[in-house]
Amino acid sequence: MKLTGQHIDEFIEMYRKRYGVVLGRDEALKKGLRLCRLLEIVLLENDNDEYGETETRLRNGPSLHNE
């Protein structure tokens, strides 16, 4: 899973707005990747293949940015 520099910057800004704390890039990357992993787990657990492609997309490495 990859986070672009833009994703990290956006995460830093959202975190600052929500918690009033400015994260460093390394810490933002760690927290952002943990959040992505948590979402992946939750989506896979709740999916039960109800939506078909969600599980396949996550297992194949979701794209977190527009290409």
Residue pairs with C-beta under 8 A, 6 or more apart in sequence:
1 33
1 36
1 37
1 40
1 61
1 62
1 64
2 64
2 65
3 11
3 29
3 32
3 33
3 36
3 64
4 64
4 65
6 65
7 32
7 64
7 65
8 25
8 28
8 29
8 32
11 23
11 28
11 31
11 32
11 35
12 22
12 23
12 25
12 28
15 21
15 22
15 23
15 28
15 31
16 22
16 23
23 31
36 62
36 64
40 58
40 62
43 54
43 58
44 54
44 55
44 58
47 54
47 55
49 55
